[in-house]
Amino acid sequence: MMKNIKYLGLGLAISLLHFSCNDEFLNTQPLGEVSESAVWADAGLAEAFVTDLYSGLGQGGFSEQALASLTDEAIFTHPGRNITTVTEARSNPQNPGWLDGTRNWPNMYNSLRATNIAISNLSDPQFPNDGGIVDRLLGEALFMRAYYHHQLLRNFGAVPLADRVFELGEETYALPRNSFEEVVDFIIEDLDRSAQLLEGLSLTRGRANEIAALALKSRVLIYAASDLHDMPTASANSDVISGYQNKELIGYTSGSQADRYQRAEAAAKAVLDKTGGNMLDLTEPLPQEEAVQTYINNSLSRNGGENEMIFGRYFLSQKPETGGRHGLHNGPNGYNNWAGNTPVQLLIDDYQMMDGSDFDWDNEDHASAPYEGREPRFYATFLFEGAQWKPRSSANQARDPRGQIQTGTYEVVNAQGQKVTHFGLDTRNSPIEDWNGSYTGYYLRKFIEPDPNFVDQNTWQEIPWPHLRYTEVVFNYVEANIALGDYEEARNWLNKIRFRAGLPAVTASGEELWNIFINEKRKEMVHEEQRYYDARRWMIAPETLGRQPNGISIVGTLKPGEEVQIYRYDPDLYDYSYEVIEIDPGKENRLWLDKMYWMPISFDEMQRNENLIQNPGYTD
């Protein structure tokens, strides 16, 4: 099992080679291969092996299909990718639906085997610990083992622990699932040891470090404390969970939920005490323009935003195979991009006004100009009708000299002086591309290179993916304090985030504060693979993820006496009407069933290991 180990990142192929030679033949090593024993006797080769442990992270969240499209953040534009298998609650052990390489069972176990090979060899090192290199590499390997177990845990519940290198002949396929509590404890033990080994070290960006270990510990513990994993609470809220006979596989069957929140609070505070994020020391809200730019900087990890990054996946534009095509995958079709994961109106409507009040379609002022006066994160996150964006391609600049997003239909006057309908350049009736347009009327701006000279269609961007960032840990701390009833401390830290976002302080307590917190995290962490897990662990998925996605229909009518030959967004020339529309159920007909709290263990894995027990709600 995995007798050949290949390190591709640095062009080094590592494999086990066993030669039987006699004196008549030269005993030569292939120039492109190194024996396993040689790897662990050489610090440089061992570091190369550990570096390759990060390959299981893939492109982070920059896959063409985004986890956001499995939530009430977005829909995926293109059919046939197994997205709707999940969103329509059709997942089953024979067809779980879309699971990219960073979340699926076999990939994670392959990565775990590699981490265990490293941990085993580094625990009995065959080269000197000069400069603490053995300790550092071991700390990184332990972090990655914890991370991959964490990925399995939050997608499948408890799994069989990969706590050592399994050898040929071992009945590894007969291992039962450990309990949820055992998996959590194992992850925390690895992270504590990793943090100790990496303490005080300043490492190359993209590598695990002490703060990353502590931040991941914070996430694992806040997840573990959540309602979904407290079996008395979860059972009271779900018949599927209540009737499940093996609750120890999906949560805690005993012990105090409050005690678990205490552990989560302490873990988050340990990170907050050691480091800081970006612009979280304010005592009043930032002005709108500054708040917009700050949020953009955070998403780009530059101009101060790099201080947010705790653990990220970095890319090089000159090495396309590393990823980084987020702009092409999600940008507007009128810029020759693919419009893959497009925001839904449900998400748009959750962004507040600048004064901190809620947006409301029943408010005439809001409904007549829905993109005016919104909170800064709205403008930093989305591309919407009239939003200023990049120059169009040279072939299309004559159609839109201003570089404005066009997602509606508008009256224009043709050469004969007649009023005709102009379909926006970023719609599905676009004269540029009519097959990649958004169904919702919106596009994502977050994580997309805003440089006007940067052409998303054919350029690989270097914006990193944030696996762990400082603000997530702040939210973990706020969540734990709300659960523990320390509303003052929760408000203090939540308002730090709101001030940076240009919003006024909140003064609420109790359930009202909890609801504000949920919405605040939804907006701040949008498209960061948080909502998928948060909606489940908070058990709000039945009310949120099962909602039918929607979008906007925009019509621009020329004001009396006005004549426009080339459309441009201009309320002085046009009267605009906005209508919220549901996405055609023929494209996506969303449904929530409580079995979707977890992904099913695939039929193939169940066949291999008769001791595996399936997750609640699924049948084999």
Buried (B, 14 or more C-beta within 10 A) or exposed (E): EBEEBEBEBEEBEBBEBEEEEEEEEEEEEEEEBBBBEBBBBBBEBBBBBBBBBBEBBBBBBBBBBBBBBBBBBBBBBBEEBBBBBBBBBBBBBEEBBBBBBBBBBEBBBBBBBBBBBBBEBBEEBBBEBEEBBBBBBBBBBBBBBBBBBBBBBBBBBBBBBBBEBBEEEEEBBEBEBBBBBEBBBBBBEBBBBBBEBBBEBEBEEBBBBBBBBBBBBBBBBBBBBBBBBBBBBBBEBBEBBBEBEBBBBBBBBEEEBEEBBBBBBBBBBBBBEEBEBBBBEBEEBBEBEBBBBBBBBBBBBEEBBBBBBBBBBBBEEEEEEBBBBBBBBBBBBBBBBBBBBBBBBBBBBBBBBBEBEEBEEEEEEBBEEBBEBBBBBBBBBBBBBBBEBBBBBEEBEEBBEBBBBBBBBBBBBEEEEEEEEBBBBBBBEBEBBEEBBBBBBBBBBBBBBBEEEEBBEEBBBBBBBBBBBBBBBBBBBBBBBBBBEBBEBBBBBBBBBBBBBBBBBBEBBEEEBBEBBBEBBBBBBBBBBBBBBBBBBBBBBBEBBBBBBBBBEBBBBBBEEBEBEEBBBBEEBBBBEBEBEEBEEEEBBBEBBBBBBBBBBBBEBBEEBEEBBBBBBBEE
